[in-house]
Amino acid sequence: MAQSSSGSSNSNNLVVPKSNAALEQLKFEVAQELGITLSPDGYQGNKTSYENGSIGGYITKRLVTIAEQQLAGSFK
């Protein structure tokens, strides 16, 4: 896979670019809750597809929950 000019091979485009730090923090929180240790240098190639998929799935689930709460007017 070709790398972008920033050195990352991630092809996802954030709608709000400033949200990157919050999403990274969320990734580490979710991984800790699942008992998965993430490398601080960002390399996750030594993780199984199941582990990486679990982290991504729980992040999505949490973001959907937050969005639902905001739409219902109960998020603080």
Secondary structure by P-SEA (a helix, b strand, c coil): ccccccccccccccccccaaaaaaaaaaaaaaaacbbbbcccccccccaaaaaaaaaaaaaaaaaaaaaaaacccc
